[in-house]
Amino acid sequence: MNQASAIDVKQLGKVGVLFGGRSAEREVSLMSGAGVLAALKSHGVDAHGFDTGERSLAELAAEQFDRVFIALHGRFGEDGSLQGALEQLGIPYTGSGVMACSVGMDKVYTKMIWLMHQLPTPKYAVLDDSSDLAKVAAELGLPLIVKPPHEGSSIGITTVNEASAFQAAYDIAAGLDDSVLAEEFIKGREFTVAILGKGATARALPPIEIVAPQGNYDYQNKYFTDDTQYFCPPQLDGAIIAEMERIALAAYRALGCEGWGRVDVLMRTADSALFLLEVNTSPGMTGHSLVPMAARAEGTSYEDLCLEIVAGASLKMHKGQR
């Protein structure tokens, strides 16, 4: 698949790598940004780091970047707000546009759209302070998952095994978000599918199976330990892999994603049924991250992947205007 060799680095111009930011995922973004910046420089790209958590939009405009690589995760970087500012400034950027990022960052609206497209996703309920938690537990069954719908990197997620623990889980998520998502617990295996491209030409990279200690793929096990195991490609029947890639691509396209992204999928142990969990429109690019891992399985290095992604930077709302 190596498309990096066909890219004229000089045509990319001055490239900004946007990282850091102000979200709960700032620490991860700093690692992603450092990796991307080093990768682009290794190809001779005129690349410069820019921490959006410490510098203003006015400073961003003054840098006169010809394009930017968004290595931000979570709010104010992955939720459409920064993408809208870049559209206003006329700076081409990597990844999806305003609408896809905004919807993809909201796990509830993502589910609504997927269900409209008849794509499988776990049953859920949206909670607030007036919700009858006992009724929700009865409807979804125990255990269940409680999470803040606008956070990523497993921040604020709790598995509720007993009804008595539901309130505490709700309080944790509510401390991070205006609403709370309760979701059916799917007992099974966890996978992720990285995707590159747009629309009909978007393509899935080999799926990765994630096997975390005690099945707990939390913030620590995602980024800071070596205890989690990854299998790419996974040990699965070819037909299941094909179906996993199909629904991941359908999920990505349904939200209007483009450039690159990652779709998380569960496979239920009881019957091998597949369920879509969420989409990441600005995935991690750290040493533990999954998109680079999937690319390597196809023979593409981290450095070449970064170059391919930044070469696809574009404006989405007014193409051709600068």
Secondary structure, 3 states (H helix, E strand, C coil): CCCHHHCCHHHHCEEEEEECCCCCCHHHHHHHHHHHHHHHHHCCCEEEEEECCCCCHHHHHHCCCCEEEECCCCCCCCCCHHHHHHHHHCCCECCCCHHHHHHHHCHHHHHHHHHHCCCCCCCEEEECCCCCHHHHHHHHCCCEEEECCCCCCCCCCEEECCHHHHHHHHHHHHCCCCCEEEEECCCEEEEEEEEECCHHHCEECCCEEEECHHHCCCHHHHHCCCCCEEECCCCCCHHHHHHHHHHHHHHHHHCCCCCEEEEEEEEECCCCCEEEEEEECCCCCCCCCHHHHHHHHCCCCHHHHHHHHHHCCECCCCCCCC
